[in-house]
Amino acid sequence: MIGSAGGAVVATLLAGVPLALSVWALLDAAGRPEWAWALAGRRRVMWIAAILFGVLTLVVGLVVSVVYLVRVRPEIAAAEQGRVGR
């Protein structure tokens, strides 16, 4: 009984965590102003498309979302605050 419940919890986490990261990345990317993307030298449409495509697969979605959240998001946020340049 506990074994099947534990398996269900593990399966839910394995599917839920990448999905939650992808949704977070997608909402963050969509919510950033276009001018900040332009100042950072990034293309919002490309990143949104990559995140949406990544949702279809577990590993690719996780990688794309983590790359966005760790590398791209800070650049866009910095551009929003007026800190432009690398």
N, C-alpha and C positions, 0 to 999 in steps of 0.2 A: 504494500500500500504506500509506504513512504517512498519507496524507490520510484514508483511511477509519478508521484507528485514532484519528487526532486528532479526527475527527467523533464517534466513539464516546465519547471522553473528554469532549468538550464536552457532548454529550447527557446523559451520566451526571451531570456536574456540574450542569447545568441542572435536572435532575429530582431529584438527590440533595440538593443544598443546601437547597431549600425543605422537602423531606421531613424532613431531619435537624433543621432549626429547628422544624418542627411537632412532631416527636416530643419534642424537648427541652422545648418549651413545654408540651406535654400532660403529660409526666411531672412537670415542675416544679409545674404547677397541681394535679395530682392528689395530689402529695406534701405540699402545704402544709396545715396543720391548718385545720379549718373556723372555729375561733375567730379565727384571724388574718385570714381573709377578712372575717368579720363586723366585727372591729375596724377594718379598712381601709375598710369600707363598700362592699365589692365582692361579687359573687355568683360563686362558683366554678362552679356548674352552667352559668351563661351563658357563661363563658369557655371551659370545656371543650367545650361544644357548638359554640361559634364556631370553636375550633381544629379540632375534628373535621370540621366542615363545610368549613373552609378547606383541609383535606387533599385534598378532592375537586377543587380548582382550584389551579392553580399560583400565580397572582398574589394571589388573595384569601388563600390559606393563608400565603403569605409575609408579607403585610401584617398579618394578624391575629396571627401568631406574633411578628413583630417588635414590634408594639404591646404585646403582652403582656410580652415579655421586657424591653423598654426602659422602659415606663411603669408597668405594673401590678405586675410582679414585685417591683420595689424597694419599692412601698408595702406589699405583703404581708410581705416580709422585715422591713421596719421595724416593722410591727405585731407580728411574732413576737418582736422584740427589745425590745418595750415602748415603742417610739416611735410614739405615736398622734397623729394630727392632721396637717393639711396646712400 
